[in-house]
């Protein structure tokens, strides 16, 4: 499989306190839900008092917003880098799959948080997240359109969303198999899903 830039860290501030807080909050939100976690819980997870977190975030809403904005931005940036780095569309698609599969295998907590908690993000930030996600999808659609020029864009877009759903099942599917086995399995299934989507009528 082609290698590519991948967003593997919880935040851009990996290694500092802010990044530790976001990573801990993602794990807690995934396990207990946004409303089941307090500022004090997050502080305890990183070894500081709850009030000390307010030096980094104005509250849980701001923390959740930054968490989901950050990952959405990094996925989109990684996809844009892939599209400009690989001249062959087949290699580009493999690299895009690598980006999404690596994210799915390494950040299942963020997948769970996004699926369950996006509605708790304030509306302005939620619109930004949705916009970044649309841009990410369009990077995929552009590549798929090169490979399948006769397939309608709406169908390619629907296929892309379906592939994301398949790959982002890792919070539920990645249990018995290790990442070394899951990666080729997910890649093969995603490729098969795309082929089925563009050939079915």
N, C-alpha and C positions, 0 to 999 in steps of 0.2 A: 504494500500500500504506500502511496506517496506520502511523504512527511510534509508538514505544513505548520505555520505558526498556530499555536493553540492557547486558549485562555484557561490556564490551569489554576491560577491563584484566586482566592476568594475576593481580593480587591487589588487595586494597583499599589496599595501601601503595605505590601507583604513584609512581615518582619517587624513592623512597628506596632504600637499599641492600638492605633485606630484599626489596622488590619486584623489584629487579634480579636478585637471586639466584634467586628463584622462577621468573622468566621465563627466565633462562639455563638453569636446571635442566630446565624443561619442554622446551626445545629439544633439550638434550642427551639427555634420557631418550627423547624421541621418535625421535631419530636413532640412538642406540646401545643403548637399553634400560637399565633401571634398574641391572642388574648390570654393565653395560659402562661405567658412568660412576663416577668416583671423586670424593670431596670435593675433591681437588686439581684435577680437571678443571673442576668447577663454579667453584672459586675463580679459576682461570686465566681463565675466561670473563668474569668480572666484575672482573678486575684486582686480586684480593687473594690472599693465601696460603690454602691449604686450611684450616689450623688456625684462621684468622681467622673462618671461617664458623661455627665453634662458638659464637661470640658471639651468633649469630642463631638457630641450630638445633642441637639436640642430636645430630643425625646425619642420614643420608640418609632413614631411615624417617620421621623427624619432618618433614623437608622435603617428602617425597612426600605425607604425610598432610595437611599444611596446604594444599598445592597443590590437592588434589582436594576437600578439605572446603570450601575457599574458593570454588571455581568452582561446586560443587553448591549452596552456600548462596546465591550470587549469582543463579544461574538461578532458584531457587525464589523468592527475594525479588522478582525482576523479574516473574515470572509472577503472583505475588500482587498486585503493584502494578498490573499490566495488568487483572486481573480486577476490581479495585475502581475502575478509572478509566474503563472503557468500558461504558455501559449496554446497548449493542446487542451481542448475542452474535456476530454476523457480524464486526463491527469488533473485538471481543475476540479472536476466532480469528485474524484477520489480524495483530493486534498480537502475539499469542503466536508466530505463525509468524515475525514479524520478529525477536523475541527469539532464537529458536533459529537462524534463518538467519544473523543477524549473528554469533552465537557460532560457528557452523560455519565461516563464511568467515574470521573474524578470529583464531580460536584452534585451528587444526588440530592443533598440537602437543599441546594439552591433550586433544583428542579421542583422539589416538593413545596418549598416556600413560594415560588412563583405561581404554581398551580393553585395553591390554596389561599394565598394572602395578597394577591395583586389588588383585590378590591379594598384592602385596607390602606393602600397607598393614596395620599392626597391627589385630587384630580389633576392638578398641573403636572405633577411628576408622572402620574399614570399615563397621561397623554404623551409625554416624552418617551416613556418606555415602549408604548405601543408604536410610536413612530420609528424608533430604533429597530424594533422587531420587524416592521414592514420593510425597512431598508435591508435588513438581513435576508428576509425571504426573497426580495427582488434580486439580490446577488445570485441566489440559487436559480431563480427563474431565468435570468439572463444566460447562465451556463446551459441549463437544460434546453433553452430555445435554440442554442447553437447545435446541440446534439439532435434535437427533434424539431426541426423548423416547421413541420406541418401540424404539430400538436398545438392546439389553442393555448394561449397564455393562461387562461382561467384554469384549464386542466392541469397545467404544469404547476400553477400556484397551489391548487388543491393537493396535488401529489406531494409537493414540498411539505405542506403542513402535515400530511399523513405520515411522511417519513420522520418528521420531528416527533410525532406522537409515538412512533415505533421506537426510535432511538431513546427518547426520554422516558421510556418505561423502566429504566434501570433502577429506580428506587424500589421497584417490585420484582423485576426479573433478574437482577444481578445478585444472586445469593449463593447458589450452589456452584456456579462457574466463576473462576477467577477472571481477572481482566484480560489475561493472555488468551483465554478461550472466548470470552465475550466479544472482544474487539473484532476478530474475523467473522464471528457469527452475526453481529450487528451489521457489519459492512455488507456481507452477502445478502442478508435479508433486506437491507435498504436498497441495494442494487436491484434485487428481484422486484421489490415493490415499485420502484420507478419504471422498470421495464414493463410491468403489468399495467401500470397507469397509462403509459403512453401508447400501448398497443391495443388496449381494450376499447371497444366502441359500444 
